[in-house]
Amino acid sequence: MPIQHPRQISISDYTYHLPEERIAQFPLENRDQSKLLLYKNGRIADAQFRDLPSALPFNSLLVFNDTKVVQARLRFQKPTGGMIELFCLEPLEPVREVQQAMQQTYSVVWKCLVGNNKRWREGRLEMPLGPYPADGMLWAERLAPAEEGFAIHFTWSPGNRTFAEILDLAGLLPLPPYMNRDAQQTDQERYQTVYASEAGAVAAPTAGLHFTPQVLEQISIKGHQQAFVTLHVGAGTFKPVKAELMEYHYMHGEQLSVSRAFLHQLLHHGPKPVIAVGTTSMRTLESLYWLGSGLSLGILPQEGDELLVPQWFPYEVRTTLSVQEALETLILYLDRQGLTHLQATTRILIAPGYQFKICTGLVTNFHQPQSTLLLLVSALIGPSWQKVYKHALANNYRFLSYGDSSLLLP
């Protein structure tokens, strides 16, 4: 049966009324005390997040995104007093891979959003890295327009620091725009998952914010497996769908990194349940199938030096390749290249009509109306997304990044 093409999806069909007071502005005191909506085979039940280990299907593999949010907002003050904010989106030079770019010293070029752009016509911005001259200085110079932003050349002194260290010193945590507030001290801890390790995201993989060491321990005690992938969440995750038809929406690209050991673990897990923790983990897992299929067919495009899953690739490629064959193809590719990790970019759009290849369930928060994340949820559970969201609104669930959670099992 051919896959229905989602180009003709009207985004206005995927909306609901979200009162402003239902958007969680701050995290709960304890991560695992958030509510957990359980959806299984069309039925809904209410629980607490600490109940998740008991609610999972037998012998599940939970896949987490271990990306770490970087302090990507840089606020420079001009000599005239005006403020220019630079929001670092992705590296351009000398390398485009996020984790390598974070380890660069002396100078980097990043694509940035520029706040108060009209007030920065020319010249170099500068920011002290501490109260004393010996603490050093950060400079920013605008080079040229880039897609939805500008190429910004950063240099700093002393130059032996990495760019990751510079952001830690000079940057601010990039809370989602709908919070409309500056980050506070508590956000430094709570807007990171407890297992975050790979710096590079400009937004948190928020489904993971509910997990505590105790919940992770209970997951293991219950006999479930755990694994980690990396997808560096970009600002595009908050990008609204402005086109009425999805055909005219351009999906943002995000970098993923998956170890050879994980591919083997996934391969040997076989047909047992695979539960993605968050939409970013789900996008990563499903992209693996299409990366393997594209390599096997010899039709996979590249973005720069990296393999790429284009937005419409899953809907336009005819293949009967099994998941096992796709994963084996990826392992063979790594072996031939002498690599321990698969690096790629994905622009995959998971929307109604998508046929899931790897994931059988999802742990996720409640998403904005008319968003690609809501389309992903609908792709998984169909029209029941409306019933799920109606129940959450009627039962005082908190929404968006710091909100409550759900376990969706179609």
HELIX and SHEET records of a PDB file:
HELIX    1   1 PRO A    6  GLN A    8  5                                   3    
HELIX    2   2 ILE A   11  ASP A   13  5                                   3    
HELIX    3   3 GLU A   20  ARG A   22  5                                   3    
HELIX    4   4 ARG A   31  GLN A   33  5                                   3    
HELIX    5   5 PHE A   49  ASP A   51  5                                   3    
HELIX    6   6 LEU A   52  ALA A   55  1                                   4    
HELIX    7   7 VAL A   98  MET A  102  1                                   5    
HELIX    8   8 ASN A  117  ARG A  119  5                                   3    
HELIX    9   9 PRO A  133  ASP A  135  5                                   3    
HELIX   10  10 PHE A  163  ALA A  170  1                                   8    
HELIX   11  11 PRO A  177  MET A  179  5                                   3    
HELIX   12  12 GLN A  185  ARG A  190  1                                   6    
HELIX   13  13 THR A  206  HIS A  210  5                                   5    
HELIX   14  14 PRO A  213  ILE A  221  1                                   9    
HELIX   15  15 ALA A  235  PHE A  238  5                                   4    
HELIX   16  16 MET A  246  TYR A  248  5                                   3    
HELIX   17  17 ARG A  260  HIS A  269  1                                  10    
HELIX   18  18 THR A  279  LEU A  297  1                                  19    
HELIX   19  19 PHE A  313  GLU A  316  1                                   4    
HELIX   20  20 VAL A  323  GLN A  337  1                                  15    
HELIX   21  21 THR A  372  ILE A  381  1                                  10    
HELIX   22  22 SER A  384  ALA A  394  1                                  11    
SHEET    1   A11 ARG A  43  GLN A  48  0                                        
SHEET    2   A11 LYS A  35  LYS A  40 -1                                        
SHEET    3   A11 SER A 405  LEU A 409  1                                        
SHEET    4   A11 GLY A 361  ASN A 365 -1                                        
SHEET    5   A11 VAL A 274  VAL A 277  1                                        
SHEET    6   A11 LEU A  61  ASN A  65  1                                        
SHEET    7   A11 GLN A 225  LEU A 231  1                                        
SHEET    8   A11 GLU A 254  SER A 259 -1                                        
SHEET    9   A11 HIS A 341  THR A 346 -1                                        
SHEET   10   A11 GLU A 306  VAL A 309  1                                        
SHEET   11   A11 GLN A 302  GLU A 303 -1                                        
SHEET    1   B 2 THR A  67  VAL A  69  0                                        
SHEET    2   B 2 GLU A 198  ALA A 201  1                                        
SHEET    1   C 6 ARG A  73  GLN A  77  0                                        
SHEET    2   C 6 MET A  83  GLU A  93 -1                                        
SHEET    3   C 6 SER A 107  GLY A 115 -1                                        
SHEET    4   C 6 GLY A 149  SER A 157 -1                                        
SHEET    5   C 6 MET A 137  ALA A 146 -1                                        
SHEET    6   C 6 LEU A 125  PRO A 128 -1                                        
END                                                                             
